């Protein structure tokens, strides 16, 4: 056997299908005027929905009162229907429809096979594959006048809930099953003609229903709202369209059980106005009873609540928006609190002492590391109380710099000593920047104190070591200078000897030439002074004395060093070209240290050209660089540099016998004078080493 739907739906599925049939019946009952078409509609829909495989309506024969006749039917097997029709003319009280008619109650045989023994009709049903049967009597005036009989091929498909709902549905619509007239019911059937005018005058939408829920009357106010005639609302198949599509199934779920229960009920529904707009109505339905308490009619009223619903929706949306706003604010506050905690934790874990100050310069807060350094509290550090923790020797510098920054908004950047909780002072690099608002006004200062005590100590130790290395380099250079010193001393001494001999000859002559003797004596004095100056410079170069920065003529220092190296220059046939800018301003420098730097650069250039195939030339240039600096440039034509930056590192050397300290010490000397030493790119062979020094005015500042 087969159906149009699934052969084995679950009971939940069966209930849903039955609900659809009931909804379709409500629409169909308004349009069918004869009972046979209505019966046939019910039978066909129950079979087409896959609920039953066979459905038929039968009425009692008037003449006998016992034998049923079939007036509507639908089945998947016409043979079974023909045999069933043939058996109706004979007494067959095993037929469930006959039993339901005789007893006036529902007959449900869930398992036909278990009850088919000796029962021809039931045995015939088993033969055609039917498993269960349900017969519901039709009652009129307290007496059964017919029955709706349903055969099902699956005994599990129809359960007690489905049977109960189907029985209740048939009972609530028996008025339609028992009697159908040929024309719509007229309002005069109420036997109160004056009531029509009264109902039309009621300032509310009103509907009258029959005892079982069939619509009977709409008052004029409701008809004017809908813009439809009464006949369309009572019998038209499209009458349901006046209800919003989203509300139709929900309304059926309220009205069907409401009419069955016999008690007042209400619901809210959207009803379409004649201009197409749906408006919300409160529908309230109340039963009308006769003297025996039996429900004979239902009265329904519809109150327009559209404006109230919109106001409630707006209020709901506003409350929802307010709730969301409150939740957003709470989340924002929680995020802000968490951010503050995280920021405080971050500040407290920074490896530095962080502090804040007001726009006027008063200290406000400090992180935990600062508090621990000070002894755990920040009290007493008010407008100027913080100066108490600064070393007395640094107070003036710190105070002057801080007041200047607060007044101008400039970066505060100083190095000073701060007292620890155990009264020990340590060096700190203190820096602070202002926070400005949209108008560029300072609202707060944020500062950081970085401990540089160890760095300071290391720098001082490094400076001492560099001094010692510089001294060692000077001593190591003695051997290299010996030949130059001897040459420099020999020249003035030889001149003294020659001029002395000449003076003696002029004086021992038969006629002494006093003028020539005087000139010879003056040359002796000059050469003696030159020798003394050579000795003085050599002693100063090797003397262990503190650096003494004095105004110097840089070109003179260059000339002195070239004079010291004249012996090496001549011995190696090196051409020295000097381009010294005239009238250079004085620089402020230590003469001996500056001589040492120039001596080292020239010596490196001379040594670099010892095995060079290029012409041996040494270029020395001096000139101003900008408004505040003077530049010295030394270039050779030697082998050049493979790694220009590495040559300034300590202990790095390209010489087999070199110590690797010369250029490192030279850079430290130039840095100490506020200048810079570097290797410049060279076009052609050789290398170029440059250094700059500030002019005297800049150095003084």
SVG drawing of the C-alpha trace seen along z (x, -y; Angstrom):
<svg xmlns="http://www.w3.org/2000/svg" viewBox="-38 -95 185 112">
<polyline fill="none" stroke="black" stroke-width="0.4" points="0.0,0.0 1.2,-3.6 0.2,-7.1 1.0,-10.6 3.1,-11.2 5.5,-9.1 4.2,-5.6 5.4,-5.7 5.3,-9.2 5.9,-9.5 2.9,-10.5 4.4,-14.0 4.4,-14.2 0.9,-12.9 -0.3,-15.6 1.2,-18.3 -0.5,-16.9 -3.8,-16.7 -3.4,-20.3 -3.0,-21.3 -6.2,-19.3 -8.1,-21.1 -7.0,-24.5 -8.0,-23.6 -11.4,-22.5 -12.1,-25.8 -11.6,-27.6 -13.5,-24.9 -16.5,-24.8 -17.3,-28.4 -17.5,-27.7 -19.3,-24.4 -23.1,-24.6 -23.9,-20.9 -22.9,-18.3 -21.7,-15.7 -18.9,-18.0 -17.9,-18.8 -17.7,-15.1 -15.8,-14.3 -13.3,-17.2 -12.6,-15.8 -12.1,-12.2 -9.8,-13.2 -7.6,-15.5 -7.1,-12.9 -5.9,-10.3 -3.9,-12.8 -2.1,-14.0 -0.9,-10.4 -2.7,-10.1 -5.0,-7.2 -5.2,-4.9 -9.0,-4.8 -11.6,-7.3 -15.4,-7.3 -18.5,-9.0 -21.7,-7.0 -25.2,-8.0 -27.9,-5.7 -30.6,-4.6 -33.8,-6.4 -36.0,-3.4 -34.1,-0.8 -32.2,-3.0 -29.4,-0.4 -27.7,0.0 -25.3,-2.7 -24.9,-4.1 -21.6,-5.6 -22.0,-9.2 -18.3,-10.2 -15.1,-8.2 -11.4,-8.2 -9.0,-5.2 -5.9,-3.9 -7.8,-0.6 -11.1,-0.8 -11.6,2.9 -11.8,2.6 -14.3,-0.2 -16.5,1.9 -16.5,4.8 -17.1,2.5 -20.1,0.9 -21.5,4.4 -21.3,5.4 -23.3,2.3 -26.6,3.7 -26.2,6.8 -26.2,7.0 -22.5,6.9 -22.1,5.7 -18.4,6.5 -18.0,3.4 -16.5,0.7 -18.7,-2.0 -21.8,0.0 -20.6,0.5 -19.8,-3.2 -23.3,-4.0 -25.0,-1.5 -23.1,-2.5 -22.7,-6.2 -19.0,-6.2 -15.6,-6.2 -14.4,-2.7 -10.5,-2.4 -9.1,1.0 -5.3,0.4 -4.5,4.0 -7.1,5.3 -5.2,8.6 -5.6,9.5 -9.4,9.0 -10.1,10.3 -10.9,14.0 -14.5,14.7 -15.0,11.1 -15.5,10.9 -15.1,7.1 -12.0,7.0 -10.5,10.0 -11.1,8.3 -9.3,5.2 -6.3,7.3 -6.3,8.8 -5.9,5.3 -3.1,4.4 -4.9,2.3 -3.5,2.5 -5.8,0.3 -9.2,-1.3 -10.9,-4.3 -14.7,-5.1 -16.1,-8.4 -19.9,-8.8 -21.7,-11.9 -24.1,-13.1 -27.3,-15.1 -29.6,-16.0 -27.9,-13.5 -28.3,-10.6 -25.7,-9.2 -26.7,-9.8 -23.6,-8.8 -19.9,-8.0 -16.5,-8.9 -14.5,-5.7 -10.7,-5.7 -8.4,-2.8 -4.6,-3.0 -1.9,-0.7 0.6,-1.4 -0.6,-0.8 2.3,-2.9 1.4,-6.0 -1.8,-6.9 -1.5,-7.2 -3.8,-8.2 -3.0,-11.9 -3.9,-11.9 -7.1,-10.0 -8.1,-12.4 -7.4,-15.5 -9.3,-14.0 -12.3,-13.1 -12.4,-16.5 -12.2,-18.2 -15.1,-16.1 -17.1,-16.9 -16.5,-20.6 -17.6,-20.7 -20.6,-18.4 -22.9,-21.2 -21.3,-21.4 -21.4,-17.6 -25.0,-17.2 -26.8,-20.0 -25.8,-22.2 -28.4,-24.6 -28.6,-25.9 -28.0,-29.6 -25.9,-31.5 -27.4,-31.7 -29.3,-35.0 -29.1,-37.2 -32.9,-36.8 -32.1,-33.2 -31.2,-34.8 -34.9,-35.8 -33.9,-39.3 -34.3,-41.6 -33.6,-44.7 -30.2,-43.3 -28.8,-43.9 -29.1,-47.7 -27.7,-47.6 -24.7,-45.5 -23.9,-47.9 -23.9,-50.8 -21.4,-49.3 -18.2,-51.4 -16.1,-48.2 -15.4,-45.4 -17.8,-42.5 -18.1,-39.0 -20.7,-36.3 -19.8,-32.6 -22.0,-29.5 -21.8,-27.0 -18.9,-25.2 -17.0,-28.2 -18.6,-28.9 -18.7,-32.6 -22.2,-34.0 -22.0,-37.8 -19.7,-40.8 -21.0,-44.1 -20.9,-47.1 -17.9,-48.8 -15.8,-45.7 -17.0,-45.4 -16.1,-49.0 -12.6,-48.4 -12.0,-45.3 -13.7,-46.7 -15.2,-43.3 -18.8,-42.1 -20.3,-39.8 -20.6,-36.9 -16.9,-36.9 -16.0,-36.8 -18.5,-34.0 -18.0,-31.7 -15.1,-33.1 -12.0,-30.9 -9.7,-33.9 -11.3,-35.1 -8.2,-34.1 -6.1,-36.7 -7.5,-39.4 -5.2,-37.9 -1.4,-38.5 0.3,-35.5 2.6,-35.2 -0.4,-35.0 -2.6,-32.6 -1.3,-29.3 -1.0,-30.8 -4.7,-32.0 -5.9,-28.5 -4.0,-27.1 -6.0,-29.5 -9.5,-29.4 -9.8,-25.6 -9.2,-24.5 -10.9,-27.7 -14.2,-26.8 -13.8,-23.2 -13.2,-24.1 -16.3,-26.3 -14.6,-29.0 -13.7,-32.7 -10.4,-33.2 -8.4,-36.0 -5.4,-36.7 -3.6,-39.4 -3.6,-39.4 -2.8,-41.7 -5.8,-42.4 -5.5,-43.9 -7.4,-47.2 -9.0,-47.9 -6.0,-50.0 -3.7,-47.0 -2.2,-48.1 -2.1,-45.5 -3.0,-46.8 -2.8,-45.0 -6.1,-44.0 -7.0,-42.4 -9.5,-39.7 -11.7,-38.6 -14.2,-35.7 -17.0,-34.9 -19.5,-32.0 -23.3,-32.7 -25.2,-30.0 -28.9,-28.9 -30.9,-28.3 -29.3,-24.9 -25.8,-26.3 -25.2,-24.9 -23.1,-27.1 -25.3,-28.2 -23.2,-31.1 -19.9,-32.9 -19.4,-36.7 -16.0,-38.1 -14.8,-41.7 -11.7,-43.2 -10.1,-46.3 -7.6,-48.3 -4.3,-48.2 -2.0,-49.1 -0.8,-52.4 -0.4,-50.8 1.7,-48.0 3.9,-50.5 4.3,-52.4 5.2,-49.2 7.6,-48.3 9.3,-51.7 9.4,-51.4 10.9,-47.9 13.5,-49.2 14.3,-52.1 14.7,-49.9 16.8,-47.5 18.9,-50.4 19.2,-51.7 20.2,-48.3 22.7,-47.9 24.0,-51.4 24.3,-50.5 26.1,-47.3 28.4,-49.1 29.2,-51.7 29.8,-48.9 32.1,-47.1 33.9,-50.4 34.3,-51.1 35.6,-47.6 38.0,-47.9 39.2,-51.2 39.7,-49.8 41.5,-46.8 43.6,-49.2 44.5,-51.2 45.5,-48.1 47.5,-46.9 49.1,-50.3 50.0,-50.5 51.4,-47.0 53.4,-47.9 54.8,-51.0 55.7,-49.2 57.6,-46.6 59.5,-49.0 63.3,-48.7 63.5,-52.3 62.1,-54.9 59.0,-56.5 57.3,-59.6 54.8,-62.2 54.5,-65.9 51.8,-68.5 52.0,-71.2 53.5,-73.5 56.3,-71.1 55.0,-69.6 55.7,-65.9 52.5,-63.8 53.2,-60.0 56.0,-57.5 56.2,-53.9 57.0,-51.1 60.6,-50.9 61.1,-54.6 59.2,-54.2 61.4,-51.3 64.5,-53.3 63.4,-56.2 62.3,-53.9 58.7,-53.1 57.0,-56.5 56.6,-59.5 55.4,-61.9 57.1,-65.2 58.0,-65.3 55.9,-68.4 56.4,-71.5 60.2,-71.6 60.6,-68.9 62.0,-66.6 65.2,-68.7 66.0,-67.2 66.9,-63.8 69.3,-65.4 73.0,-65.6 74.0,-69.0 76.6,-69.4 74.0,-68.8 71.1,-70.9 71.8,-74.1 72.1,-72.3 69.0,-70.2 66.9,-73.1 67.9,-75.5 67.2,-72.9 63.9,-71.8 62.6,-75.4 63.6,-76.1 61.8,-73.0 58.6,-73.8 58.6,-77.4 59.3,-76.5 58.1,-73.0 61.5,-71.9 62.8,-68.4 64.3,-67.9 67.5,-66.0 70.2,-65.9 72.6,-63.6 72.6,-63.9 73.0,-61.9 69.9,-60.9 70.0,-59.8 68.8,-56.2 66.9,-55.2 70.3,-54.2 71.7,-57.7 73.9,-56.4 73.9,-58.6 73.8,-57.0 74.1,-58.5 70.9,-58.7 70.1,-59.9 66.9,-61.9 64.6,-62.7 61.1,-64.1 58.7,-65.0 55.4,-67.1 52.0,-65.8 50.0,-68.4 46.2,-68.8 44.6,-69.7 45.4,-73.4 49.1,-72.4 49.0,-73.3 51.0,-71.2 48.8,-69.1 51.4,-66.7 55.0,-65.8 56.2,-62.2 59.7,-61.4 62.1,-58.5 65.2,-58.1 67.7,-55.5 70.4,-54.3 73.8,-55.0 76.0,-54.5 77.6,-51.4 77.9,-52.9 79.6,-56.0 82.0,-53.9 82.8,-51.8 83.3,-55.0 85.7,-56.4 87.6,-53.1 87.8,-53.0 89.1,-56.6 91.8,-55.7 92.7,-52.6 92.7,-54.7 95.1,-57.2 97.4,-54.3 97.2,-52.9 97.9,-56.4 101.0,-56.6 102.1,-53.2 101.6,-54.2 103.7,-57.3 106.5,-55.2 106.2,-52.7 106.7,-55.5 110.1,-56.5 112.0,-54.1 110.2,-55.5 111.0,-59.0 114.6,-58.4 115.9,-58.9 113.7,-62.0 114.8,-63.5 118.5,-62.9 118.0,-64.5 116.2,-67.5 118.9,-67.9 121.8,-67.4 120.7,-70.2 120.7,-73.0 123.8,-71.7 125.7,-71.4 124.6,-75.0 125.8,-76.1 129.2,-74.5 129.6,-76.1 128.4,-79.5 130.6,-79.4 133.7,-78.5 132.8,-81.4 132.4,-83.8 135.8,-82.8 137.4,-83.3 135.9,-86.8 137.1,-87.7 140.7,-86.2 141.4,-87.9 144.1,-90.6 141.3,-93.0 138.3,-91.6 135.0,-91.8 132.6,-92.6 129.6,-92.9 130.0,-89.4 131.0,-88.0 127.8,-89.5 125.7,-87.9 127.3,-84.6 126.7,-84.9 123.0,-85.7 122.7,-82.6 124.3,-80.5 121.6,-81.9 118.9,-81.1 120.0,-77.5 120.4,-77.0 116.8,-78.1 115.7,-75.8 117.4,-72.8 115.9,-73.7 112.5,-73.9 112.9,-70.4 114.0,-69.1 111.0,-70.8 108.5,-69.3 110.0,-65.9 109.9,-66.2 106.3,-67.4 105.3,-64.5 106.6,-62.0 105.8,-63.9 103.0,-62.4 100.8,-65.5 97.1,-66.2 95.7,-67.5 95.7,-71.3 93.3,-72.8 94.6,-76.1 93.9,-78.3 96.0,-76.8 96.8,-77.6 96.1,-74.3 98.3,-74.9 101.3,-75.5 100.7,-72.1 100.6,-70.4 103.8,-72.1 105.6,-71.0 104.6,-67.3 105.7,-67.4 109.0,-68.8 109.4,-66.0 108.9,-63.4 111.1,-65.1 113.8,-62.5 111.4,-59.6 109.9,-61.7 113.3,-62.4 114.6,-58.8 111.6,-57.3 111.6,-60.0 108.0,-61.0 106.5,-64.1 104.5,-66.0 101.9,-68.4 100.2,-70.7 97.1,-72.7 96.6,-74.7 93.9,-77.3 95.2,-80.6 93.7,-82.6 92.0,-79.7 90.4,-80.6 92.0,-79.2 90.8,-75.9 90.7,-75.0 92.8,-71.8 95.7,-70.1 98.7,-70.7 100.5,-67.5 97.5,-65.3 96.8,-67.0 100.4,-66.4 100.0,-62.8 96.9,-62.4 98.5,-64.1 101.8,-62.2 100.0,-58.9 98.0,-59.7 101.1,-60.9 103.2,-57.9 100.5,-55.4 100.5,-57.1 104.3,-56.9 104.3,-53.2 101.4,-52.4 103.6,-53.6 106.7,-51.6 105.9,-48.8 103.5,-50.7 104.1,-50.7 102.4,-54.1 104.2,-57.4 104.8,-58.2 102.7,-61.3 101.4,-62.5 98.6,-65.2 97.7,-67.2 94.8,-69.6 93.2,-72.0 90.0,-74.1 86.9,-75.3 83.9,-73.1 80.7,-75.0 80.5,-77.8 81.8,-76.0 84.2,-73.3 87.7,-72.9 88.7,-69.9 92.1,-68.1 92.5,-65.6 95.5,-63.2 95.7,-61.2 98.4,-58.7 99.0,-56.7 99.6,-53.4 97.8,-50.1 94.4,-51.4 91.9,-50.1 89.8,-46.9 87.6,-47.7 87.5,-51.4 85.4,-51.2 87.3,-48.3 90.6,-50.2 89.4,-52.3 88.7,-49.3 91.1,-48.6 93.8,-46.0 92.9,-45.8 96.0,-46.2 97.2,-45.6 100.9,-45.8 102.9,-42.8 104.5,-44.6 101.6,-47.0 99.7,-47.1 96.4,-48.1 95.9,-51.0 97.0,-54.0 93.8,-54.9 91.6,-53.8 93.4,-56.3 93.3,-59.0 89.5,-58.6 89.1,-58.9 91.3,-62.0 89.2,-63.7 85.9,-62.6 87.2,-64.2 87.7,-67.4 84.2,-67.4 85.2,-66.4 84.9,-63.3 87.5,-61.0 86.6,-58.8 87.9,-57.2 86.7,-59.0 86.2,-57.4 89.2,-57.9 89.2,-58.3 92.3,-56.4 95.0,-54.6 95.6,-55.0 93.5,-56.0 92.1,-59.2 91.6,-59.9 89.8,-63.0 89.0,-64.6 87.1,-67.7 87.5,-69.9 85.2,-72.7 86.5,-76.3 87.5,-78.1 84.1,-79.8 82.1,-76.6 84.4,-74.6 84.1,-77.2 80.3,-76.9"/>
</svg>
